[in-house]
Amino acid sequence: DEVQFYEPEQIDQLARVSQLVAPKYKALVLISAWCGLRYGEVTELRRSDIGQGCEVISVGRAVTHRSGCRIDTPKSGKPRNVVVPPHIRDDVAHHMNSFVGPDDNALLFAPVRGGCHLSDKVVRDALSPALLAVGREGVRIHDLRHFAGTQVARVGNLVETMNHLGHSTVAASLRYQHQVSGRDVEIAAALSALATG
């Protein structure tokens, strides 16, 4: 399948339209696009995984739905901390205040109609009008992670990209050309600078 490409202003437009048509998934769009979490990672996020001021997301688990609902480590097998770009922190905080239960174990994105986690089909269906409105029909949720990879590649090196996206091999990150440890905060600020011009 061909990857769909975005520019920062298109992600901003998608987030704004998502706020109108599917407000409880706006933060999912932003976290996927700017933090680069895999779908199984973002849908396994709990209140306790979001740091003070929504500055850092701890990614220590992921959910898969092969042979039922299974919670395990992220695909790389290693947890990571992702510094949240400053320009989306208020949106993440708003989501936490509006849509997430008070318990530390509450899912950030609760499933609809039962089930262990939020189905990607539910998200696709909910975001379909927003994608149509911004002229991006046929976009997959994984394309938002690809956007994150290409944006980090614009401001970071290969090791930094591997860290940000949770890649365990160089080959996976070479597509984006990414990250070096110790510069996560600078990268998050640079990503916000890209979004705000």
N, C-alpha and C positions, 0 to 999 in steps of 0.2 A: 504494500500500500504506500502511496505517495504521501510524504509528510507535508502538511499545510504550513506555510510560513506566515508569520505575523510581524508587525512593527509595534513598538511600544504604544503608539497612539491607538492602534487597533485593539490592543488588550485593554486600554483605558476605556475605549468606547464599549467594548464587550462587557466590562465590569459595570459601567453606568447603566446599560440596558438591562443587564442581569439584575441589578438592584430593583428595577421596575417589574420585571416579569417573573423572576425567581430569586427573591431577596435572600433566602436562606442558603443559596449556593454561590452568592457573590464572593464570599471569602474563599470558597473552594477554588473558584476560578483564579483568584489572586494568589493564593498559596501555591497552586499548581504552576502558575505562569512565572511567578517571581522567585519562588523558593525551590522549584524543581522537584517537588516530591512526586513519587510514583502514586498512581491511584490507590493502590493497596496501603500505602503509607499514610496518605492524607485521610483516608476513610477510617483508619485505625487510631487517629489522633484523639487524645483525651485531654480534658481540661488541664490535668497535671503536666502535660507535655509542652504547654505554652508558658514561657518564662515571664517574669515581671515586665510590665510595660509592653508585652507582646514583642519583645526584642529578639528572642531566641526560641526556636522550635526544636525540641529534642525528638529525634526520629530513632526510636528503638525497636519498633514493631511494624509489622505489615500484615495485612489479611489477604488470604487467597481463597478462592471458592472452588478449587479443584477438589472433588470428593468431599463436599461439604465445606463448612466454614472453618478455616484453620488460621490461627494467629501464630506468627513466627517472627524471627528476626527479619530485618530488611533484606532485600535480594543479595546485597554484598556480604551479608552475614555479620556486619558490624554496625553498631549504632553511630549516629553522628548528630552534631548540633548544627543547625542552619540559622545564621543571623538573618532576621527578617528585614528586608529593605524598609527604611523609615517611612516611605510614602504609602505603605499599605498597613502599617501598624494600627492606625485608628480604625480601619475597616475590620481587622481581625478582632480588635477589642470590642467593636460594635456587635460583631457576630457573637462573641463570647457572652456579652450582656443580654443579647436578644434571643438567642437560639440554643444556648448550651445550659444544661442543668447545673446546679450548684455543686454537685458531688465531684471530687477530684477525678473519679473514674468515668464521668459523663463523656460520651462521644461528642466530638465537635460537630459531626454531621450524622445525626441519628437516622436510622433506617425508617422508611415509610412502610406502613403496614407490616410490622414485625420483621423477622429476619435478623441475622446477627450484625449486618453492616449495610450501609447504603449501596444500593445497586447502581452500577454505572448506567444502566438503561434508564433508571429514574432520573438521573442527572442529565443524560442526553436529551430525554423528552422534555424536561423542565427548561433546559437552556436552548432548545430548538428555536423558539421565537426570537430569542436574543441573537443567536447566530444568523438567523434569517435577516433580522433588522440591520446587522452590520455587514451583510453580504458574505458570510463565511459558512454557508451550509456545507455539511459533510465533514466538518472538523471533528476530529476525535479528541477525547480528553487527553490522550498521550501527546497530542500536538502541543498542548500547553507546556508540558515538560520539555519538549523540544525547543520551544521558545525560550525557556529558562536557560537551557544549554547554550543556545546561540548568543543570548545576552551576556551570560557570564564570560563566554569566550571573547566578547568585545572588551572586557575590562580585567580579565584575569588570565593566568597561564594554565598549562595543562594540569598540573598537580592541584591547583585551586579548583578547577572544574571537576576533577575526580572527587574531591572532598565535598563540594557543594551538592553534587548530584548523587553521591554515594556509589560511585563506580569502583569496582575492585580491580579492574584492569585498565591499562592505558588505552587499549583498542577502543573501548566503549566511549572514552572521553575525547579521543582524537577527532571524532566527528565534529566536535564543538571547539576544541583547542582551549582548555580551561585553567584550573586552580592551584595555589601554593599555600600551605598551612601558615596560620598567623595573620592572614590578611582578610579574614572573613568579614570583619566590621567595615573595612574600607571597601570591600566588594559590595556589601549591602548598600552602603551610601552611594557608591558609583551607579548601582542599578537604579536607585531612586533618581539620581541626576539624569539618567537616560530617559526615564519616564516623564520627568517634568521639564525636559529641554534645557 
